[in-house]
């Protein structure tokens, strides 16, 4: 998804006679946003399902069964693989990823062992993972394909999967320079992770019970 570069945006501001005024206004807005973010982080509890995105608190409602199935199937298969090979740590839904400006709770994410070993038992905020997967819903689609796509790339998340449970498709984005490149979009076949050593997934296993069971049995036998 194309987006305006930071340098181009700055050039537009600097070309304006009101650049100093715009800078002062932006500083005030960011200071106010930082205060709202601090209040969000102070108030949030482990029972909450919420994110802080561009100054706004986003509360999440319960998900549909097909959404939960895709999240659960991916988490189970990925955790099995990562645990068997001692690659690191897999998080699901309630892990708060704190980036420069925003706080997200990705559906599924992965940190390599070198990063995960530094986490503490009482930690509630975590750095950018190497891998993130988001499962689309009507209420999250715009953010998952918009601000998150841009923000995850800006924070060097090497691989981003966007899973559409309605269309039964998976889109794999790989970081190439400062932005993501769409490497695959499919409802069949396999996807091979670039960020997680040796992890391959039959895409139907995200959506179909029989395909999931086959993938689970294959993973257990490895």
N, C-alpha and C positions, 0 to 999 in steps of 0.2 A: 504494500500500500504506500504510494508516494506521499511525502510530506515535505513541507518547506524546511530548508536547512536552517540551522541556527545562524550561520553567517549571513544568509540572505535576509532573515528577519531582522538582525541587528543593523544591516545596511539600510533597510527601509526606515528604521527608527532614527538612525544617525543622519539620514538625508532630510529628516523633518525639522523645521525650525522649532518645533515643540519638544525636541529630544530631551532637554533637561526636565521639563515639566512631566513628560511621560515617564522618565526614570524615577522621579520623586513619587509619582502616583503608583508605579509598579512596586517600589520599595514599601510603600504603605500597605498595599494589598497583600504582599508576601508576608509582611510582619503580622498582619491580621490573620492571615491563613495559618501561619506558624502557631499562633495562640490557639486557634480552633483545633489544630492538629494535636497540640499538647493536651487540650481538654479531652479530646477523643481518646488519646492513649491512656489518660488518667482514668477515664470512666469505663473503658471497655473491660469486659470480664471474659473468662474462658467459655461462658455460656453463650456469648454473643456471636453472631455471624454477621460481621460488618467490615467495611473497608472505608478508607479515607482517600478520596480521589479528587485532586484539583480543588481542594477547599471544601468538599462536600462529604458528609457521612452517608454512606450507602448501606442501608440495612437489607439483608437478603431474606426472602421468604422461603418456606419449604419448597424443595424441588420436586419435579415430576418423577415418576418411577423410571422412565427411560433415561433421564439424566443421572439418577442415582445408580442405575445399573452400569452405565458407561464408566462413571467414576470408580465404582467398586471393582469392576472387572479390570480396569487398567491398574489400579492400586495393587490389587492382589497379585497380578502377573508380574508387575514391575518389582514389587517388594520381594517376591519369591526369587527373582533373578538377582537382584542387588544383594540380598541376604546370603544366597548361596555363594556368591563370589566376593563377598565382603567389600563391596564397592563404595558404600557410603550410607546415606540415610534417605528414605522416601517419606515425604510428608503428604497428608491428605486433608484438604478443606480447612482445618482449624489452625494452620501454621501461618502466623502473621509475618509476611515478608515486607520489611521496611526499606524503601528506597529513598532517594534524595528528598522527594517531595510527597510521595504517596505511600500508603500502606495497603497491601493486598492480601487476600486469603485465597491463593490459587487452589483449584480443585485437586491437582496432583503436582508434586514437584520433587526434585532430587538434588542433593548436595553430595559432592564427592567426599571420600573419607578424610582427605586433608583439611576440608572445611568443617565437616560435621564433628570431627573429634574435638573441636574447640567449643562446641555448644555445652551449656550447663543444664542440669536437670530442671532448674526453675526458670530458664530463659523463656520469654514470651515473644520476643521480636528477633527476626532472623534476616541475614543478608540475602542478596540475590542468589537464587539457585543456579545450577548449570542447565537445568531442564525444567520447563513448566508445561503443563497441559491444562487447558480450560475447556469445559464442556458447555456449549452454547445453550442458552434459553432465551425466551422472548425478551426478558428484562435485562439480560447481560450481553446480548449479541453486539450491540453498538460499542460497548466498552471493550469487550474481548477482541474485537477486530479493529478498534481505534486506539484509544489512549494506552491500553495494555500492550498492544503490538508495538507501539512506538517506545513506551517506557521500558519494557523488558529488553528491547534491543539497545536502548541507551545505557542500560546497566549490565550489558555483556552476558545476558542469558543466552547461552550458545544455541539452544534449541527450544522451539515453541510449537506445541501441538494444539490445534483447534479442532475439537470434535463436535460434530453436528449430529445429535441423536435423532433428529427428525429425518434427515436425509441419509443417515447411517454412513457418514463420510468422515474421513480424517484428513486434515491439512497439516503438513509438516513444513514449518518454517525454520531455516537454518541461517545463522548470523553470518553475513558476508560483509565485512567492513562495518560501517555504522548502521546498517539496516538489514532486515530480514529478506531472504530470497525464498519464494515458494518452491520447495523441492518436490513436493508430492501432494496430490489431492485425489483420493480414491475411496471407493466403497468396497474394494476387494483386494486380494493379494496381501503382501506383507509390507510393513514399514520397518526400516532398520534405523535405529537411533545412532546419531553421530556423537552425542554427548555422553551416552551411557554404554560402556564397553560391552559388546556382545548381545545387546538387547534387540531382539527382533519380535515383531508382533503381527499376528494375522489380524487384519483389520476387522473382519466379522466377529472376532472374539470379544470385541467391545459391546456388541449389540445382540448376539445370538447365544443362547444357553449352550447349545451343542458345540459350537465353535469355541466358546470359552472353556468348556470342560475338556475338550481336546487339547487346547493350549495349556491348560493347567496340568493335565496328565503328562504332557510332553516336558513341561518345565520341571516337574517333580522327578522325572526320570533322568534328567541331565546331571 
